[in-house]
């Protein structure tokens, strides 16, 4: 399952959990997290690579540029990166 990074909208009011960026493992079909699981304050997703929704070929090109040699398709939208 992919891992997404979130951070508090306002780190000043966040708790110890969301004051720093934190990772959440979610299924692709799951809706994005909108509140900190610890304190309930609003959080936003930090966009990191690869962008969800990118085509498989785009993902592949992106990975190759990063030095990955092979991507094994595990299932719908999930890839295992082979070095
Ligand atoms: Zn929090």
PDB file of the backbone (N, CA, C, O) and the ligand in Angstrom, with CONECT records:
HET     ZN  A 101       1
ATOM      1  N   UNK A   1       0.859  -1.195   0.000  1.00  0.00           N
ATOM      2  CA  UNK A   1       0.000   0.000   0.000  1.00  0.00           C
ATOM      3  C   UNK A   1       0.892   1.241   0.000  1.00  0.00           C
ATOM      4  O   UNK A   1       1.944   1.267   0.638  1.00  0.00           O
ATOM      5  N   UNK A   2       0.459   2.247  -0.714  1.00  0.00           N
ATOM      6  CA  UNK A   2       1.273   3.466  -0.756  1.00  0.00           C
ATOM      7  C   UNK A   2       1.226   4.223   0.565  1.00  0.00           C
ATOM      8  O   UNK A   2       0.271   4.115   1.334  1.00  0.00           O
ATOM      9  N   UNK A   3       2.264   4.976   0.799  1.00  0.00           N
ATOM     10  CA  UNK A   3       2.359   5.792   2.000  1.00  0.00           C
ATOM     11  C   UNK A   3       2.265   7.259   1.614  1.00  0.00           C
ATOM     12  O   UNK A   3       2.937   7.716   0.690  1.00  0.00           O
ATOM     13  N   UNK A   4       1.439   7.975   2.321  1.00  0.00           N
ATOM     14  CA  UNK A   4       1.267   9.398   2.059  1.00  0.00           C
ATOM     15  C   UNK A   4       1.796  10.194   3.242  1.00  0.00           C
ATOM     16  O   UNK A   4       1.768   9.751   4.390  1.00  0.00           O
ATOM     17  N   UNK A   5       2.273  11.375   2.917  1.00  0.00           N
ATOM     18  CA  UNK A   5       2.794  12.241   3.969  1.00  0.00           C
ATOM     19  C   UNK A   5       1.815  13.388   4.207  1.00  0.00           C
ATOM     20  O   UNK A   5       1.297  13.992   3.267  1.00  0.00           O
ATOM     21  N   UNK A   6       1.581  13.664   5.460  1.00  0.00           N
ATOM     22  CA  UNK A   6       0.680  14.752   5.831  1.00  0.00           C
ATOM     23  C   UNK A   6       1.375  15.684   6.812  1.00  0.00           C
ATOM     24  O   UNK A   6       2.338  15.312   7.484  1.00  0.00           O
ATOM     25  N   UNK A   7       0.857  16.903   6.873  1.00  0.00           N
ATOM     26  CA  UNK A   7       1.339  17.825   7.901  1.00  0.00           C
ATOM     27  C   UNK A   7       0.174  18.710   8.318  1.00  0.00           C
ATOM     28  O   UNK A   7      -0.800  18.859   7.580  1.00  0.00           O
ATOM     29  N   UNK A   8       0.279  19.294   9.504  1.00  0.00           N
ATOM     30  CA  UNK A   8      -0.783  20.155  10.005  1.00  0.00           C
ATOM     31  C   UNK A   8      -0.888  21.408   9.140  1.00  0.00           C
ATOM     32  O   UNK A   8       0.119  21.936   8.665  1.00  0.00           O
ATOM     33  N   UNK A   9      -2.113  21.873   8.943  1.00  0.00           N
ATOM     34  CA  UNK A   9      -2.304  23.141   8.235  1.00  0.00           C
ATOM     35  C   UNK A   9      -1.546  24.245   8.961  1.00  0.00           C
ATOM     36  O   UNK A   9      -0.869  25.075   8.355  1.00  0.00           O
ATOM     37  N   UNK A  10      -1.684  24.220  10.256  1.00  0.00           N
ATOM     38  CA  UNK A  10      -1.022  25.225  11.076  1.00  0.00           C
ATOM     39  C   UNK A  10      -0.161  24.518  12.121  1.00  0.00           C
ATOM     40  O   UNK A  10      -0.656  24.143  13.184  1.00  0.00           O
ATOM     41  N   UNK A  11       1.107  24.340  11.826  1.00  0.00           N
ATOM     42  CA  UNK A  11       1.975  23.584  12.749  1.00  0.00           C
ATOM     43  C   UNK A  11       2.029  24.199  14.137  1.00  0.00           C
ATOM     44  O   UNK A  11       2.380  23.519  15.101  1.00  0.00           O
ATOM     45  N   UNK A  12       1.687  25.475  14.252  1.00  0.00           N
ATOM     46  CA  UNK A  12       1.712  26.139  15.565  1.00  0.00           C
ATOM     47  C   UNK A  12       0.699  25.529  16.521  1.00  0.00           C
ATOM     48  O   UNK A  12       0.928  25.477  17.729  1.00  0.00           O
ATOM     49  N   UNK A  13      -0.419  25.069  15.978  1.00  0.00           N
ATOM     50  CA  UNK A  13      -1.474  24.540  16.843  1.00  0.00           C
ATOM     51  C   UNK A  13      -1.531  23.014  16.826  1.00  0.00           C
ATOM     52  O   UNK A  13      -2.345  22.409  17.524  1.00  0.00           O
ATOM     53  N   UNK A  14      -0.670  22.400  16.031  1.00  0.00           N
ATOM     54  CA  UNK A  14      -0.693  20.943  15.935  1.00  0.00           C
ATOM     55  C   UNK A  14      -0.186  20.280  17.200  1.00  0.00           C
ATOM     56  O   UNK A  14       0.437  20.923  18.044  1.00  0.00           O
ATOM     57  N   UNK A  15      -0.456  18.995  17.325  1.00  0.00           N
ATOM     58  CA  UNK A  15       0.048  18.233  18.467  1.00  0.00           C
ATOM     59  C   UNK A  15       1.430  17.678  18.120  1.00  0.00           C
ATOM     60  O   UNK A  15       1.967  17.945  17.046  1.00  0.00           O
ATOM     61  N   UNK A  16       1.982  16.918  19.027  1.00  0.00           N
ATOM     62  CA  UNK A  16       3.320  16.358  18.802  1.00  0.00           C
ATOM     63  C   UNK A  16       3.344  15.468  17.563  1.00  0.00           C
ATOM     64  O   UNK A  16       4.381  15.302  16.920  1.00  0.00           O
ATOM     65  N   UNK A  17       2.174  14.895  17.239  1.00  0.00           N
ATOM     66  CA  UNK A  17       2.099  13.976  16.114  1.00  0.00           C
ATOM     67  C   UNK A  17       2.129  14.715  14.782  1.00  0.00           C
ATOM     68  O   UNK A  17       2.839  14.306  13.864  1.00  0.00           O
ATOM     69  N   UNK A  18       1.361  15.805  14.668  1.00  0.00           N
ATOM     70  CA  UNK A  18       1.193  16.452  13.365  1.00  0.00           C
ATOM     71  C   UNK A  18       1.995  17.745  13.220  1.00  0.00           C
ATOM     72  O   UNK A  18       1.969  18.370  12.160  1.00  0.00           O
ATOM     73  N   UNK A  19       2.691  18.145  14.252  1.00  0.00           N
ATOM     74  CA  UNK A  19       3.526  19.338  14.136  1.00  0.00           C
ATOM     75  C   UNK A  19       4.638  19.083  13.109  1.00  0.00           C
ATOM     76  O   UNK A  19       5.085  19.983  12.399  1.00  0.00           O
ATOM     77  N   UNK A  20       5.056  17.826  13.067  1.00  0.00           N
ATOM     78  CA  UNK A  20       6.031  17.395  12.067  1.00  0.00           C
ATOM     79  C   UNK A  20       5.274  16.597  11.004  1.00  0.00           C
ATOM     80  O   UNK A  20       4.237  15.999  11.291  1.00  0.00           O
ATOM     81  N   UNK A  21       5.797  16.592   9.775  1.00  0.00           N
ATOM     82  CA  UNK A  21       5.161  15.733   8.771  1.00  0.00           C
ATOM     83  C   UNK A  21       5.130  14.282   9.238  1.00  0.00           C
ATOM     84  O   UNK A  21       6.101  13.785   9.808  1.00  0.00           O
ATOM     85  N   UNK A  22       4.016  13.613   8.996  1.00  0.00           N
ATOM     86  CA  UNK A  22       3.901  12.209   9.398  1.00  0.00           C
ATOM     87  C   UNK A  22       3.355  11.397   8.233  1.00  0.00           C
ATOM     88  O   UNK A  22       2.692  11.926   7.342  1.00  0.00           O
ATOM     89  N   UNK A  23       3.645  10.116   8.258  1.00  0.00           N
ATOM     90  CA  UNK A  23       3.263   9.241   7.158  1.00  0.00           C
ATOM     91  C   UNK A  23       2.049   8.404   7.526  1.00  0.00           C
ATOM     92  O   UNK A  23       1.899   7.952   8.661  1.00  0.00           O
ATOM     93  N   UNK A  24       1.196   8.212   6.542  1.00  0.00           N
ATOM     94  CA  UNK A  24       0.012   7.388   6.720  1.00  0.00           C
ATOM     95  C   UNK A  24      -0.052   6.420   5.541  1.00  0.00           C
ATOM     96  O   UNK A  24       0.063   6.822   4.383  1.00  0.00           O
ATOM     97  N   UNK A  25      -0.233   5.161   5.849  1.00  0.00           N
ATOM     98  CA  UNK A  25      -0.384   4.165   4.789  1.00  0.00           C
ATOM     99  C   UNK A  25      -1.864   4.012   4.473  1.00  0.00           C
ATOM    100  O   UNK A  25      -2.678   3.701   5.342  1.00  0.00           O
ATOM    101  N   UNK A  26      -2.189   4.240   3.204  1.00  0.00           N
ATOM    102  CA  UNK A  26      -3.590   4.170   2.796  1.00  0.00           C
ATOM    103  C   UNK A  26      -3.705   3.425   1.486  1.00  0.00           C
ATOM    104  O   UNK A  26      -2.756   3.347   0.705  1.00  0.00           O
ATOM    105  N   UNK A  27      -4.885   2.879   1.262  1.00  0.00           N
ATOM    106  CA  UNK A  27      -5.154   2.336  -0.062  1.00  0.00           C
ATOM    107  C   UNK A  27      -5.404   3.501  -1.009  1.00  0.00           C
ATOM    108  O   UNK A  27      -5.839   4.576  -0.596  1.00  0.00           O
ATOM    109  N   UNK A  28      -5.120   3.268  -2.287  1.00  0.00           N
ATOM    110  CA  UNK A  28      -5.310   4.321  -3.280  1.00  0.00           C
ATOM    111  C   UNK A  28      -6.768   4.778  -3.291  1.00  0.00           C
ATOM    112  O   UNK A  28      -7.059   5.953  -3.519  1.00  0.00           O
ATOM    113  N   UNK A  29      -7.666   3.849  -3.046  1.00  0.00           N
ATOM    114  CA  UNK A  29      -9.093   4.177  -3.093  1.00  0.00           C
ATOM    115  C   UNK A  29      -9.557   4.964  -1.872  1.00  0.00           C
ATOM    116  O   UNK A  29     -10.628   5.569  -1.888  1.00  0.00           O
ATOM    117  N   UNK A  30      -8.752   4.953  -0.821  1.00  0.00           N
ATOM    118  CA  UNK A  30      -9.159   5.652   0.396  1.00  0.00           C
ATOM    119  C   UNK A  30      -9.158   7.159   0.179  1.00  0.00           C
ATOM    120  O   UNK A  30      -8.313   7.676  -0.551  1.00  0.00           O
ATOM    121  N   UNK A  31     -10.091   7.867   0.800  1.00  0.00           N
ATOM    122  CA  UNK A  31     -10.076   9.329   0.710  1.00  0.00           C
ATOM    123  C   UNK A  31      -8.891   9.882   1.484  1.00  0.00           C
ATOM    124  O   UNK A  31      -8.447   9.279   2.461  1.00  0.00           O
ATOM    125  N   UNK A  32      -8.381  11.025   1.053  1.00  0.00           N
ATOM    126  CA  UNK A  32      -7.244  11.587   1.787  1.00  0.00           C
ATOM    127  C   UNK A  32      -7.631  11.975   3.206  1.00  0.00           C
ATOM    128  O   UNK A  32      -8.771  12.346   3.483  1.00  0.00           O
ATOM    129  N   UNK A  33      -6.669  11.880   4.080  1.00  0.00           N
ATOM    130  CA  UNK A  33      -6.873  12.254   5.473  1.00  0.00           C
ATOM    131  C   UNK A  33      -7.085  13.766   5.554  1.00  0.00           C
ATOM    132  O   UNK A  33      -6.373  14.528   4.900  1.00  0.00           O
ATOM    133  N   UNK A  34      -8.047  14.193   6.342  1.00  0.00           N
ATOM    134  CA  UNK A  34      -8.284  15.628   6.486  1.00  0.00           C
ATOM    135  C   UNK A  34      -8.016  16.116   7.903  1.00  0.00           C
ATOM    136  O   UNK A  34      -7.911  17.319   8.143  1.00  0.00           O
ATOM    137  N   UNK A  35      -7.907  15.181   8.836  1.00  0.00           N
ATOM    138  CA  UNK A  35      -7.677  15.572  10.225  1.00  0.00           C
ATOM    139  C   UNK A  35      -6.620  14.673  10.853  1.00  0.00           C
ATOM    140  O   UNK A  35      -6.493  13.497  10.512  1.00  0.00           O
ATOM    141  N   UNK A  36      -5.875  15.249  11.766  1.00  0.00           N
ATOM    142  CA  UNK A  36      -4.845  14.493  12.480  1.00  0.00           C
ATOM    143  C   UNK A  36      -5.500  13.375  13.280  1.00  0.00           C
ATOM    144  O   UNK A  36      -6.458  13.628  14.011  1.00  0.00           O
ATOM    145  N   UNK A  37      -5.007  12.148  13.158  1.00  0.00           N
ATOM    146  CA  UNK A  37      -5.597  11.029  13.918  1.00  0.00           C
ATOM    147  C   UNK A  37      -5.380  11.169  15.424  1.00  0.00           C
ATOM    148  O   UNK A  37      -6.067  10.520  16.212  1.00  0.00           O
ATOM    149  N   UNK A  38      -4.436  12.004  15.823  1.00  0.00           N
ATOM    150  CA  UNK A  38      -4.153  12.158  17.252  1.00  0.00           C
ATOM    151  C   UNK A  38      -4.946  13.293  17.885  1.00  0.00           C
ATOM    152  O   UNK A  38      -5.482  13.133  18.982  1.00  0.00           O
ATOM    153  N   UNK A  39      -5.029  14.444  17.204  1.00  0.00           N
ATOM    154  CA  UNK A  39      -5.671  15.602  17.839  1.00  0.00           C
ATOM    155  C   UNK A  39      -6.858  16.143  17.052  1.00  0.00           C
ATOM    156  O   UNK A  39      -7.598  16.982  17.565  1.00  0.00           O
ATOM    157  N   UNK A  40      -7.056  15.682  15.819  1.00  0.00           N
ATOM    158  CA  UNK A  40      -8.227  16.106  15.059  1.00  0.00           C
ATOM    159  C   UNK A  40      -8.080  17.443  14.358  1.00  0.00           C
ATOM    160  O   UNK A  40      -9.028  17.920  13.733  1.00  0.00           O
ATOM    161  N   UNK A  41      -6.917  18.053  14.450  1.00  0.00           N
ATOM    162  CA  UNK A  41      -6.697  19.327  13.747  1.00  0.00           C
ATOM    163  C   UNK A  41      -6.577  19.064  12.242  1.00  0.00           C
ATOM    164  O   UNK A  41      -6.167  17.982  11.823  1.00  0.00           O
ATOM    165  N   UNK A  42      -6.941  20.069  11.438  1.00  0.00           N
ATOM    166  CA  UNK A  42      -6.859  19.868   9.986  1.00  0.00           C
ATOM    167  C   UNK A  42      -5.427  19.590   9.522  1.00  0.00           C
ATOM    168  O   UNK A  42      -4.472  20.220   9.977  1.00  0.00           O
ATOM    169  N   UNK A  43      -5.310  18.650   8.625  1.00  0.00           N
ATOM    170  CA  UNK A  43      -4.007  18.346   8.040  1.00  0.00           C
ATOM    171  C   UNK A  43      -4.132  18.403   6.521  1.00  0.00           C
ATOM    172  O   UNK A  43      -5.229  18.303   5.972  1.00  0.00           O
ATOM    173  N   UNK A  44      -3.015  18.561   5.866  1.00  0.00           N
ATOM    174  CA  UNK A  44      -3.016  18.541   4.404  1.00  0.00           C
ATOM    175  C   UNK A  44      -1.971  17.537   3.935  1.00  0.00           C
ATOM    176  O   UNK A  44      -0.971  17.264   4.599  1.00  0.00           O
ATOM    177  N   UNK A  45      -2.258  17.013   2.767  1.00  0.00           N
ATOM    178  CA  UNK A  45      -1.356  16.027   2.180  1.00  0.00           C
ATOM    179  C   UNK A  45      -0.155  16.739   1.584  1.00  0.00           C
ATOM    180  O   UNK A  45      -0.294  17.772   0.930  1.00  0.00           O
ATOM    181  N   UNK A  46       0.998  16.193   1.811  1.00  0.00           N
ATOM    182  CA  UNK A  46       2.205  16.701   1.171  1.00  0.00           C
ATOM    183  C   UNK A  46       2.409  15.891  -0.093  1.00  0.00           C
ATOM    184  O   UNK A  46       2.551  14.669  -0.055  1.00  0.00           O
ATOM    185  N   UNK A  47       2.420  16.591  -1.208  1.00  0.00           N
ATOM    186  CA  UNK A  47       2.582  15.883  -2.479  1.00  0.00           C
ATOM    187  C   UNK A  47       4.037  15.476  -2.655  1.00  0.00           C
ATOM    188  O   UNK A  47       4.940  16.313  -2.658  1.00  0.00           O
ATOM    189  N   UNK A  48       4.240  14.193  -2.800  1.00  0.00           N
ATOM    190  CA  UNK A  48       5.585  13.700  -3.050  1.00  0.00           C
ATOM    191  C   UNK A  48       5.554  12.795  -4.267  1.00  0.00           C
ATOM    192  O   UNK A  48       4.478  12.500  -4.788  1.00  0.00           O
ATOM    193  N   UNK A  49       6.689  12.357  -4.721  1.00  0.00           N
ATOM    194  CA  UNK A  49       6.715  11.528  -5.912  1.00  0.00           C
ATOM    195  C   UNK A  49       6.413  10.086  -5.574  1.00  0.00           C
ATOM    196  O   UNK A  49       6.671   9.671  -4.444  1.00  0.00           O
ATOM    197  N   UNK A  50       5.889   9.314  -6.480  1.00  0.00           N
ATOM    198  CA  UNK A  50       5.370   9.770  -7.755  1.00  0.00           C
ATOM    199  C   UNK A  50       3.954  10.283  -7.576  1.00  0.00           C
ATOM    200  O   UNK A  50       3.250   9.871  -6.654  1.00  0.00           O
ATOM    201  N   UNK A  51       3.541  11.174  -8.447  1.00  0.00           N
ATOM    202  CA  UNK A  51       2.199  11.726  -8.344  1.00  0.00           C
ATOM    203  C   UNK A  51       1.177  10.629  -8.579  1.00  0.00           C
ATOM    204  O   UNK A  51       1.271   9.862  -9.538  1.00  0.00           O
ATOM    205  N   UNK A  52       0.200  10.569  -7.687  1.00  0.00           N
ATOM    206  CA  UNK A  52      -0.865   9.590  -7.865  1.00  0.00           C
ATOM    207  C   UNK A  52      -1.700  10.024  -9.072  1.00  0.00           C
ATOM    208  O   UNK A  52      -2.038  11.199  -9.217  1.00  0.00           O
ATOM    209  N   UNK A  53      -2.014   9.094  -9.901  1.00  0.00           N
ATOM    210  CA  UNK A  53      -2.791   9.430 -11.089  1.00  0.00           C
ATOM    211  C   UNK A  53      -1.924   9.548 -12.325  1.00  0.00           C
ATOM    212  O   UNK A  53      -2.438   9.613 -13.442  1.00  0.00           O
ATOM    213  N   UNK A  54      -0.608   9.576 -12.136  1.00  0.00           N
ATOM    214  CA  UNK A  54       0.276   9.579 -13.295  1.00  0.00           C
ATOM    215  C   UNK A  54       0.120   8.253 -14.027  1.00  0.00           C
ATOM    216  O   UNK A  54      -0.174   7.222 -13.423  1.00  0.00           O
ATOM    217  N   UNK A  55       0.317   8.299 -15.299  1.00  0.00           N
ATOM    218  CA  UNK A  55       0.180   7.070 -16.077  1.00  0.00           C
ATOM    219  C   UNK A  55       1.311   6.115 -15.712  1.00  0.00           C
ATOM    220  O   UNK A  55       2.349   6.529 -15.194  1.00  0.00           O
ATOM    221  N   UNK A  56       1.099   4.854 -15.985  1.00  0.00           N
ATOM    222  CA  UNK A  56       2.111   3.848 -15.671  1.00  0.00           C
ATOM    223  C   UNK A  56       3.409   4.141 -16.415  1.00  0.00           C
ATOM    224  O   UNK A  56       4.495   3.965 -15.864  1.00  0.00           O
ATOM    225  N   UNK A  57       3.301   4.582 -17.653  1.00  0.00           N
ATOM    226  CA  UNK A  57       4.512   4.851 -18.429  1.00  0.00           C
ATOM    227  C   UNK A  57       5.240   6.073 -17.866  1.00  0.00           C
ATOM    228  O   UNK A  57       6.470   6.105 -17.829  1.00  0.00           O
ATOM    229  N   UNK A  58       4.484   7.065 -17.433  1.00  0.00           N
ATOM    230  CA  UNK A  58       5.100   8.235 -16.834  1.00  0.00           C
ATOM    231  C   UNK A  58       5.824   7.863 -15.555  1.00  0.00           C
ATOM    232  O   UNK A  58       6.925   8.342 -15.284  1.00  0.00           O
ATOM    233  N   UNK A  59       5.202   7.017 -14.788  1.00  0.00           N
ATOM    234  CA  UNK A  59       5.804   6.536 -13.548  1.00  0.00           C
ATOM    235  C   UNK A  59       7.105   5.809 -13.865  1.00  0.00           C
ATOM    236  O   UNK A  59       8.124   6.001 -13.201  1.00  0.00           O
ATOM    237  N   UNK A  60       7.048   4.990 -14.872  1.00  0.00           N
ATOM    238  CA  UNK A  60       8.211   4.219 -15.292  1.00  0.00           C
ATOM    239  C   UNK A  60       9.370   5.142 -15.675  1.00  0.00           C
ATOM    240  O   UNK A  60      10.501   4.953 -15.227  1.00  0.00           O
ATOM    241  N   UNK A  61       9.075   6.140 -16.506  1.00  0.00           N
ATOM    242  CA  UNK A  61      10.113   7.083 -16.935  1.00  0.00           C
ATOM    243  C   UNK A  61      10.706   7.803 -15.734  1.00  0.00           C
ATOM    244  O   UNK A  61      11.919   7.981 -15.621  1.00  0.00           O
ATOM    245  N   UNK A  62       9.822   8.206 -14.854  1.00  0.00           N
ATOM    246  CA  UNK A  62      10.256   8.930 -13.665  1.00  0.00           C
ATOM    247  C   UNK A  62      11.198   8.048 -12.848  1.00  0.00           C
ATOM    248  O   UNK A  62      12.244   8.503 -12.386  1.00  0.00           O
ATOM    249  N   UNK A  63      10.821   6.803 -12.678  1.00  0.00           N
ATOM    250  CA  UNK A  63      11.615   5.875 -11.882  1.00  0.00           C
ATOM    251  C   UNK A  63      12.967   5.614 -12.544  1.00  0.00           C
ATOM    252  O   UNK A  63      13.990   5.513 -11.867  1.00  0.00           O
ATOM    253  N   UNK A  64      12.962   5.510 -13.850  1.00  0.00           N
ATOM    254  CA  UNK A  64      14.221   5.252 -14.551  1.00  0.00           C
ATOM    255  C   UNK A  64      15.196   6.406 -14.342  1.00  0.00           C
ATOM    256  O   UNK A  64      16.397   6.205 -14.162  1.00  0.00           O
ATOM    257  N   UNK A  65      14.649   7.620 -14.371  1.00  0.00           N
ATOM    258  CA  UNK A  65      15.511   8.786 -14.143  1.00  0.00           C
ATOM    259  C   UNK A  65      16.115   8.750 -12.752  1.00  0.00           C
ATOM    260  O   UNK A  65      17.208   9.264 -12.515  1.00  0.00           O
ATOM    261  N   UNK A  66      15.381   8.134 -11.840  1.00  0.00           N
ATOM    262  CA  UNK A  66      15.873   8.029 -10.466  1.00  0.00           C
ATOM    263  C   UNK A  66      16.853   6.883 -10.317  1.00  0.00           C
ATOM    264  O   UNK A  66      17.426   6.692  -9.245  1.00  0.00           O
ATOM    265  N   UNK A  67      17.050   6.127 -11.369  1.00  0.00           N
ATOM    266  CA  UNK A  67      18.031   5.055 -11.305  1.00  0.00           C
ATOM    267  C   UNK A  67      17.441   3.680 -11.026  1.00  0.00           C
ATOM    268  O   UNK A  67      18.182   2.715 -10.839  1.00  0.00           O
ATOM    269  N   UNK A  68      16.122   3.581 -10.995  1.00  0.00           N
ATOM    270  CA  UNK A  68      15.514   2.275 -10.830  1.00  0.00           C
ATOM    271  C   UNK A  68      15.514   1.584 -12.187  1.00  0.00           C
ATOM    272  O   UNK A  68      15.323   2.218 -13.225  1.00  0.00           O
ATOM    273  N   UNK A  69      15.725   0.303 -12.161  1.00  0.00           N
ATOM    274  CA  UNK A  69      15.861  -0.416 -13.420  1.00  0.00           C
ATOM    275  C   UNK A  69      14.589  -1.115 -13.851  1.00  0.00           C
ATOM    276  O   UNK A  69      14.305  -1.241 -15.042  1.00  0.00           O
ATOM    277  N   UNK A  70      13.851  -1.554 -12.898  1.00  0.00           N
ATOM    278  CA  UNK A  70      12.704  -2.359 -13.279  1.00  0.00           C
ATOM    279  C   UNK A  70      11.558  -2.136 -12.300  1.00  0.00           C
ATOM    280  O   UNK A  70      11.756  -2.035 -11.089  1.00  0.00           O
ATOM    281  N   UNK A  71      10.394  -2.065 -12.845  1.00  0.00           N
ATOM    282  CA  UNK A  71       9.209  -1.949 -11.993  1.00  0.00           C
ATOM    283  C   UNK A  71       8.347  -3.176 -12.215  1.00  0.00           C
ATOM    284  O   UNK A  71       7.999  -3.521 -13.345  1.00  0.00           O
ATOM    285  N   UNK A  72       8.016  -3.816 -11.130  1.00  0.00           N
ATOM    286  CA  UNK A  72       7.170  -4.992 -11.239  1.00  0.00           C
ATOM    287  C   UNK A  72       5.763  -4.586 -10.822  1.00  0.00           C
ATOM    288  O   UNK A  72       5.551  -4.051  -9.733  1.00  0.00           O
ATOM    289  N   UNK A  73       4.826  -4.845 -11.690  1.00  0.00           N
ATOM    290  CA  UNK A  73       3.458  -4.467 -11.370  1.00  0.00           C
ATOM    291  C   UNK A  73       2.869  -5.482 -10.394  1.00  0.00           C
ATOM    292  O   UNK A  73       2.837  -6.680 -10.673  1.00  0.00           O
ATOM    293  N   UNK A  74       2.407  -4.989  -9.250  1.00  0.00           N
ATOM    294  CA  UNK A  74       1.865  -5.878  -8.228  1.00  0.00           C
ATOM    295  C   UNK A  74       0.353  -5.982  -8.321  1.00  0.00           C
ATOM    296  O   UNK A  74      -0.235  -7.003  -7.964  1.00  0.00           O
ATOM    297  N   UNK A  75      -0.252  -4.943  -8.791  1.00  0.00           N
ATOM    298  CA  UNK A  75      -1.704  -4.932  -8.855  1.00  0.00           C
ATOM    299  C   UNK A  75      -2.140  -3.604  -9.386  1.00  0.00           C
ATOM    300  O   UNK A  75      -1.321  -2.824  -9.870  1.00  0.00           O
ATOM    301  N   UNK A  76      -3.418  -3.333  -9.303  1.00  0.00           N
ATOM    302  CA  UNK A  76      -3.940  -2.088  -9.832  1.00  0.00           C
ATOM    303  C   UNK A  76      -3.288  -0.891  -9.129  1.00  0.00           C
ATOM    304  O   UNK A  76      -3.562  -0.621  -7.960  1.00  0.00           O
ATOM    305  N   UNK A  77      -2.445  -0.196  -9.843  1.00  0.00           N
ATOM    306  CA  UNK A  77      -1.855   1.024  -9.292  1.00  0.00           C
ATOM    307  C   UNK A  77      -0.719   0.807  -8.312  1.00  0.00           C
ATOM    308  O   UNK A  77      -0.220   1.764  -7.720  1.00  0.00           O
ATOM    309  N   UNK A  78      -0.303  -0.437  -8.131  1.00  0.00           N
ATOM    310  CA  UNK A  78       0.779  -0.669  -7.174  1.00  0.00           C
ATOM    311  C   UNK A  78       1.976  -1.277  -7.896  1.00  0.00           C
ATOM    312  O   UNK A  78       1.835  -2.155  -8.746  1.00  0.00           O
ATOM    313  N   UNK A  79       3.133  -0.793  -7.538  1.00  0.00           N
ATOM    314  CA  UNK A  79       4.350  -1.259  -8.191  1.00  0.00           C
ATOM    315  C   UNK A  79       5.402  -1.581  -7.148  1.00  0.00           C
ATOM    316  O   UNK A  79       5.496  -0.942  -6.100  1.00  0.00           O
ATOM    317  N   UNK A  80       6.174  -2.575  -7.466  1.00  0.00           N
ATOM    318  CA  UNK A  80       7.312  -2.892  -6.623  1.00  0.00           C
ATOM    319  C   UNK A  80       8.555  -2.459  -7.403  1.00  0.00           C
ATOM    320  O   UNK A  80       8.742  -2.849  -8.555  1.00  0.00           O
ATOM    321  N   UNK A  81       9.387  -1.663  -6.773  1.00  0.00           N
ATOM    322  CA  UNK A  81      10.566  -1.167  -7.464  1.00  0.00           C
ATOM    323  C   UNK A  81      11.724  -2.133  -7.258  1.00  0.00           C
ATOM    324  O   UNK A  81      12.095  -2.462  -6.131  1.00  0.00           O
ATOM    325  N   UNK A  82      12.282  -2.578  -8.377  1.00  0.00           N
ATOM    326  CA  UNK A  82      13.441  -3.484  -8.332  1.00  0.00           C
ATOM    327  C   UNK A  82      14.696  -2.673  -8.610  1.00  0.00           C
ATOM    328  O   UNK A  82      14.710  -1.821  -9.498  1.00  0.00           O
ATOM    329  N   UNK A  83      15.722  -2.936  -7.866  1.00  0.00           N
ATOM    330  CA  UNK A  83      16.976  -2.228  -8.088  1.00  0.00           C
ATOM    331  C   UNK A  83      17.907  -3.073  -8.942  1.00  0.00           C
ATOM    332  O   UNK A  83      19.023  -2.650  -9.243  1.00  0.00           O
TER     333      UNK A  83
HETATM  334 ZN    ZN A 101      -2.245  16.411  15.739  1.00  0.00          ZN
END
